[in-house]
Amino acid sequence: MCYGDEGLWSVPRLTSLPLAEKSQTTLPHTMSTPGLRRTLFTHLLVAMFGMGSWVAVNSLWVELPVVTKILPEGWNLPAYLTVLIALSNVGPLSVTLAHKFSPGLLNERCVIYSIQTLGVISSIALALSWDRTVLVGGEQHSVAYLTLAFALAFVCCTSNVTLLPFMFTLPPKYIRTFFVGQGLSALFPCMAALAQGVGQLECRNSSETNGSHSLQPHYLEENFTAGTFFWLLGGLMFVSLLSFARLTRKGSGKPSEPGSGKESRQLTESEQAHKPPAPFGTTRNIYLLILLAVSNALTNGVLPSIQTYSCLPYGSTTFHLAVVLGNLANPLACFIAMFVLWRSSVGLGALALLGLLFGVYILTLAAYSPCPPLLGRPEGVALVVIAWMLFTGLFSYLKVVIGSMLHEAGHLALVWCGAAIQLGSLIGALVMFPLVSVYQLFTSGRACVDTCGQ
């Protein structure tokens, strides 16, 4: 509210001002548009930078239905990929130990340039040689694919403890945009896979030798090859690298706001340099890290391992809807967090419990596969798609809020934030792998075969 001599809502008398004062009064308005453009451009750069964090591993997973039809490992390839991702944690472990025992020794920007360049080169090499095999121990093996998959997993795992700490050099408002970009790292490969036509099949009549007829699955040819898909991955990784290069240019690390001069900006930086760092090892920060690790264990390890079992019994269309809309809920939740940030520790715990309820429902559907509840009914399809959307959206919002709060705790807090994300994802994957692949606790249905008597 404006308080003046003529009441609460007095209007300034610009007509009585001298000409010089008029020009000074209108100056901020002329500077607001360029300032807004710079800010929006920086948000775009941060989103594309964050997109490069996990786009490679997500692309490897969504392209599995295509490459497993050609590579000699077949459907054992996901097991190989899980082991390679686990082994690639040597990258974040090394970075975390370097921060712990040699603070300030590691050049963070050089590490980011190195891993992103490695990601671009590995993606291009994968596009050129993904289907080449080598005779090892008397059997053909996809040495090129597995080696390059390890390199890409190394890039993604190491990004959690390098890209997030770099965000400490930017104002706090950009940390939420970074998580929007991480959501896009799952959405973009999924949209490319849908355009490719991954997993599309038709049930066709087939005549048996005894004269009987049965429906047999016939997988349709993809719209473009896996090599083209990996070229697209290389393009996304290159865009992320260019965005990081632009962010590190002089003056782009701290976007100027309209009306802020050079002296005031230098004074602010001087005050921040003498400001003592906030203590990190508080009860609240430890609680946030545990909550973050559990969230990523569920969203990156536990639930993705059984997504096919929870969705495919309802049909391939339901599966694709759950994947696409679930991945769309990720950046949407991050976008909401840019305007509404719920900082209550109790409230965050309540959001985690609510998301866990949807996760339990999804796990229940997977446990009943291939005959889950409400099979063949539209409400069953709607519930499983909505469950995946809300589960992904709630935990995505939770991760953005925690990342924003840890940003305020300093650079070290963001290092441990990345470590918690990676540790939670690793634990979730290692827990689910033997349950799904070794003990086979979940049962898959057969395409074009009615196993539930409907």
C-alpha positions in Angstrom: 0.0 0.0 0.0 1.1 3.6 -0.8 1.0 6.1 2.0 1.2 9.8 0.9 0.0 13.2 1.9 -3.3 12.7 0.1 -4.3 9.4 1.6 -3.6 5.6 1.2 -3.7 5.4 -2.6 -2.2 8.7 -3.6 -1.0 9.1 -7.2 2.5 10.6 -7.8 2.3 13.9 -9.6 4.8 13.2 -12.4 3.8 16.5 -14.1 5.3 18.6 -11.4 8.7 16.8 -11.6 11.6 18.3 -13.5 12.6 16.7 -16.8 15.6 14.9 -15.4 13.6 13.4 -12.5 11.0 12.2 -15.0 13.6 10.3 -17.0 15.0 8.8 -13.8 11.5 7.7 -12.8 10.8 5.9 -16.1 14.2 4.3 -16.4 13.5 1.1 -14.4 10.5 0.4 -16.7 12.7 0.6 -19.8 15.2 -1.8 -18.2 12.7 -4.4 -17.0 12.2 -6.0 -20.4 15.8 -6.8 -21.1 16.3 -7.9 -17.5 13.3 -10.2 -17.8 14.7 -11.6 -21.1 18.1 -12.3 -19.5 16.4 -14.1 -16.6 14.2 -16.2 -18.8 17.2 -17.1 -21.0 19.2 -18.1 -17.9 16.2 -20.3 -16.7 16.3 -22.0 -20.2 20.1 -22.6 -19.9 19.7 -24.1 -16.4 16.9 -26.4 -17.6 18.9 -27.6 -20.5 22.0 -28.0 -18.3 20.0 -30.1 -15.8 18.5 -32.1 -18.6 21.9 -33.6 -19.3 22.2 -35.1 -15.9 20.3 -38.4 -16.5 19.2 -38.2 -20.1 21.7 -40.9 -21.1 20.7 -43.6 -18.7 17.0 -42.9 -19.3 17.6 -43.2 -23.0 19.4 -46.6 -22.5 16.4 -47.9 -20.6 13.7 -46.8 -23.0 15.6 -48.1 -26.0 16.0 -51.6 -24.5 12.9 -53.1 -26.3 14.7 -52.3 -29.6 18.3 -53.3 -28.9 17.4 -56.5 -27.1 15.9 -57.9 -30.3 19.3 -57.6 -32.0 22.1 -57.8 -29.4 23.2 -61.4 -28.4 22.5 -60.8 -24.7 18.8 -60.6 -25.4 16.6 -60.0 -22.3 19.6 -60.5 -20.1 20.7 -57.1 -21.2 18.8 -55.2 -18.4 20.7 -57.3 -15.8 24.0 -56.3 -17.4 22.9 -52.6 -17.5 21.9 -52.7 -13.8 25.4 -54.0 -12.9 27.1 -51.4 -15.0 25.2 -48.6 -13.4 26.1 -49.9 -10.0 29.8 -50.1 -10.9 29.7 -46.6 -12.3 29.1 -45.3 -8.8 32.9 -45.2 -8.5 32.6 -41.7 -10.1 30.4 -40.0 -7.5 32.3 -41.9 -4.7 35.6 -40.4 -5.9 34.2 -36.9 -6.1 32.5 -37.1 -2.7 35.8 -38.4 -1.1 37.7 -35.6 -2.8 35.4 -33.0 -1.3 35.6 -34.7 2.1 39.4 -35.1 2.4 40.7 -32.4 0.1 38.2 -29.5 0.1 38.8 -26.9 -2.6 41.3 -29.1 -4.5 38.8 -30.4 -7.1 38.1 -28.0 -10.0 34.3 -28.5 -10.3 33.9 -26.9 -13.7 36.7 -28.9 -15.3 35.0 -32.1 -14.0 31.7 -31.1 -15.4 33.3 -30.2 -18.8 35.1 -33.5 -18.8 32.0 -35.7 -18.0 29.7 -33.9 -20.4 32.3 -34.1 -23.2 32.6 -37.8 -22.4 28.8 -38.1 -22.7 28.7 -36.5 -26.1 31.6 -38.6 -27.5 30.1 -41.8 -26.0 26.7 -41.1 -27.5 28.1 -40.5 -30.9 30.2 -43.7 -30.6 27.1 -45.6 -29.5 25.1 -44.4 -32.5 27.9 -45.7 -34.8 28.7 -49.0 -33.2 25.9 -50.1 -30.8 25.1 -53.3 -32.8 28.7 -54.6 -33.3 29.7 -57.8 -31.4 32.9 -59.5 -30.5 33.6 -63.1 -29.9 34.5 -63.6 -26.2 34.9 -67.1 -24.7 33.4 -68.7 -27.7 30.2 -66.5 -27.6 29.2 -63.3 -29.3 29.0 -60.3 -26.9 28.0 -56.6 -27.3 31.4 -55.3 -26.0 30.9 -51.9 -27.7 27.4 -51.4 -26.4 28.3 -52.5 -22.8 31.5 -50.4 -22.7 29.8 -47.2 -23.9 26.8 -47.9 -21.7 29.2 -47.9 -18.7 30.7 -44.6 -19.9 27.3 -43.0 -20.1 26.2 -44.4 -16.7 29.5 -43.0 -15.3 28.6 -39.6 -16.7 25.1 -39.7 -15.2 26.1 -40.9 -11.8 28.9 -38.4 -11.4 26.6 -35.6 -12.5 24.7 -35.9 -9.2 27.7 -34.8 -7.2 29.0 -32.2 -9.6 26.1 -30.5 -11.4 24.1 -29.8 -8.2 27.1 -28.2 -6.3 27.7 -26.0 -9.3 24.2 -24.6 -8.9 25.4 -23.0 -5.7 27.1 -20.4 -7.9 23.7 -19.3 -9.1 20.9 -17.5 -7.2 18.5 -19.9 -5.3 15.6 -19.4 -7.7 17.5 -21.4 -10.4 17.8 -24.6 -8.4 14.1 -25.3 -9.0 14.6 -24.8 -12.8 17.5 -27.3 -12.6 15.1 -30.0 -11.3 12.7 -29.1 -14.1 15.6 -30.0 -16.4 16.1 -33.3 -14.6 12.5 -34.1 -15.3 13.0 -33.3 -18.9 15.8 -35.8 -19.0 13.2 -38.5 -18.5 10.5 -36.9 -20.7 12.5 -36.3 -23.8 13.8 -39.9 -24.3 10.3 -41.1 -23.6 8.7 -38.9 -26.3 11.4 -39.9 -28.7 10.7 -43.6 -28.0 7.0 -43.0 -28.6 7.7 -41.3 -31.9 9.9 -44.3 -32.8 7.1 -46.7 -32.0 8.8 -48.8 -29.4 6.9 -51.9 -28.3 4.0 -51.7 -30.8 2.5 -55.1 -31.6 -0.5 -56.6 -33.3 -2.2 -59.9 -32.4 -2.6 -61.9 -35.6 -4.3 -65.2 -36.3 -1.9 -68.1 -36.7 -2.7 -71.6 -37.9 -1.2 -74.5 -36.0 -0.1 -77.8 -37.4 -3.2 -79.6 -36.0 -5.5 -77.1 -37.8 -6.3 -74.9 -34.7 -6.0 -71.2 -34.8 -4.4 -68.9 -32.1 -3.4 -65.3 -31.7 0.3 -64.6 -32.0 2.1 -61.3 -31.2 3.6 -59.6 -34.2 5.9 -56.6 -33.3 5.8 -53.7 -35.7 8.9 -52.2 -37.3 10.1 -49.0 -35.6 9.8 -45.7 -37.4 13.6 -45.1 -37.1 16.5 -47.2 -35.9 18.3 -47.4 -32.6 21.3 -45.7 -34.2 19.1 -42.6 -35.0 17.8 -42.7 -31.5 21.4 -42.5 -30.1 22.2 -39.7 -32.5 19.3 -37.8 -30.9 20.8 -38.6 -27.5 24.1 -37.2 -28.6 22.3 -34.0 -29.7 20.7 -33.6 -26.2 24.0 -34.1 -24.5 25.6 -31.5 -26.7 22.9 -29.0 -26.0 23.5 -29.6 -22.2 27.2 -29.0 -22.8 26.6 -25.8 -24.7 24.2 -24.6 -22.0 26.9 -25.2 -19.3 29.5 -23.4 -21.4 27.2 -20.4 -21.7 26.4 -20.4 -17.9 30.1 -20.3 -17.1 30.9 -17.3 -19.3 31.9 -14.2 -17.5 28.8 -12.4 -16.0 26.3 -15.3 -16.6 26.9 -17.0 -13.3 25.2 -14.1 -11.5 22.5 -12.7 -13.7 22.1 -9.0 -13.1 18.7 -7.7 -12.0 17.2 -4.5 -13.4 18.4 -1.4 -11.7 21.4 -3.1 -10.0 24.7 -1.3 -10.6 28.3 -2.6 -10.6 29.1 -1.1 -7.2 26.1 -2.6 -5.5 26.8 -6.0 -7.0 30.4 -5.9 -5.8 29.3 -4.9 -2.3 26.9 -7.8 -2.2 29.6 -10.3 -3.2 31.9 -8.8 -0.6 29.3 -9.2 2.1 28.7 -12.8 1.1 32.4 -13.5 1.2 32.7 -12.4 4.8 29.4 -14.1 5.8 30.2 -17.3 7.9 28.8 -20.5 6.3 25.7 -21.9 7.9 26.3 -25.2 9.9 25.5 -28.2 7.7 25.2 -31.1 10.2 21.9 -30.0 11.7 19.0 -32.4 12.5 16.8 -30.8 9.8 19.5 -31.2 7.1 20.0 -34.9 8.0 16.3 -35.4 8.0 16.1 -33.8 4.5 18.9 -36.0 3.2 17.3 -39.2 4.5 13.9 -38.1 3.0 15.7 -37.4 -0.3 17.5 -40.7 -0.4 14.2 -42.6 0.3 12.4 -40.6 -2.4 15.0 -41.5 -5.0 15.2 -45.1 -3.9 11.4 -45.3 -4.7 11.4 -43.2 -7.9 14.7 -44.3 -9.5 15.0 -47.9 -8.2 12.0 -49.6 -6.7 9.0 -48.6 -8.7 10.6 -48.4 -12.2 11.7 -52.0 -11.8 8.0 -53.2 -11.7 6.4 -50.6 -14.0 5.8 -53.2 -16.7 4.2 -55.6 -14.3 1.8 -52.9 -12.9 0.8 -51.4 -16.3 1.1 -54.0 -19.1 -1.7 -56.3 -17.9 -4.0 -53.4 -18.7 -2.6 -53.1 -22.3 0.3 -51.5 -24.1 -1.7 -48.2 -24.4 -2.1 -48.0 -20.7 1.6 -48.7 -20.2 2.6 -45.9 -22.6 0.1 -43.5 -21.0 1.5 -44.2 -17.6 5.1 -43.7 -18.8 4.4 -40.5 -20.7 2.1 -38.8 -18.2 4.2 -39.9 -15.3 7.3 -38.3 -16.9 5.2 -35.3 -17.7 4.2 -34.9 -14.1 7.9 -34.6 -13.1 8.7 -31.2 -14.8 5.1 -30.0 -14.0 5.7 -30.6 -10.3 9.0 -28.8 -10.5 7.4 -25.9 -12.3 4.8 -25.6 -9.5 7.6 -25.6 -7.0 9.0 -22.5 -8.6 5.9 -20.6 -7.3 4.8 -22.6 -4.2 7.5 -24.0 -1.9 6.3 -25.8 1.2 9.1 -25.7 3.7 7.4 -27.4 6.7 9.3 -30.6 7.8 6.1 -32.2 8.9 4.4 -31.2 5.6 7.2 -32.7 3.6 6.9 -35.9 5.6 3.1 -35.9 4.9 3.7 -35.5 1.2 6.2 -38.4 1.3 3.6 -40.6 3.0 0.9 -39.7 0.5 3.3 -40.5 -2.4 4.2 -43.8 -0.6 0.5 -44.7 -0.6 0.3 -44.4 -4.4 3.5 -46.4 -4.5 2.0 -49.2 -2.4 -1.0 -49.3 -4.8 1.3 -49.7 -7.8 3.3 -52.4 -6.0 0.1 -54.2 -5.2 -0.9 -54.2 -8.9 2.5 -55.6 -9.8 2.2 -58.3 -7.2 -1.1 -59.4 -8.7 0.3 -59.4 -12.3 -0.8 -60.7 -14.8 -4.3 -60.5 -13.3 -4.5 -57.3 -11.2 -7.7 -55.8 -9.8 -10.2 -54.1 -12.2 -8.6 -55.8 -15.2 -10.5 -55.1 -18.4 -12.4 -52.2 -16.8 -11.8 -48.5 -17.7 -11.6 -47.5 -14.0 -8.7 -49.9 -13.6 -6.9 -48.2 -16.4 -7.6 -44.7 -15.0 -6.5 -45.7 -11.5 -3.1 -47.1 -12.6 -2.3 -44.1 -14.8 -3.4 -41.6 -12.1 -1.4 -43.5 -9.5 1.8 -43.2 -11.6 1.2 -39.5 -12.2 0.6 -38.6 -8.6 3.4 -40.8 -7.3 5.9 -39.2 -9.7 4.5 -35.7 -9.2 4.5 -35.8 -5.4 8.1 -37.1 -5.1 9.3 -34.8 -7.8 7.9 -31.8 -5.9 9.5 -33.2 -2.7 12.9 -33.4 -4.3 12.8 -29.9 -5.6 11.8 -28.5 -2.2 14.6 -30.4 -0.5 17.1 -29.3 -3.1 16.0 -25.7 -2.6 16.4 -25.9 1.1 19.8 -27.6 1.0 20.9 -24.9 -1.5 20.5 -22.4 1.3 22.8 -24.5 3.6 25.8 -24.1 1.3 28.0 -25.8 -1.2 28.7 -28.8 1.0 25.0 -29.4 1.5 24.5 -29.7 -2.3 27.4 -32.1 -2.6 25.6 -34.4 0.0 22.3 -33.7 -1.8 23.8 -35.3 -4.9 25.3 -38.1 -2.9 21.9 -38.8 -1.2 20.2 -38.9 -4.6 22.8 -41.4 -6.0 22.9 -43.5 -2.9 19.1 -43.8 -2.7 18.9 -44.7 -6.4 21.6 -47.4 -6.0 20.0 -49.0 -2.9 16.6 -49.1 -4.6 18.0 -50.8 -7.7 20.1 -53.3 -5.8 17.1 -54.2 -3.6 14.8 -54.8 -6.5 17.1 -56.5 -9.0 17.2 -59.9 -7.1 13.5 -59.7 -6.4 12.6 -59.2 -10.0 15.4 -60.9 -12.0 16.7 -63.7 -9.6 13.8 -64.8 -7.4 11.2 -63.7 -10.0 8.6 -62.6 -7.4 6.6 -60.8 -10.2 4.9 -62.7 -13.0 4.6 -61.3 -16.5 1.7 -62.0 -18.8 1.9 -63.3 -22.3 1.1 -61.0 -25.2 -2.1 -61.9 -27.1 -2.9 -64.7 -24.5 -5.8 -64.4 -22.1 -4.3 -65.8 -18.8 -7.1 -64.5 -16.6 -10.1 -66.2 -18.1 -11.8 -63.0 -19.3 
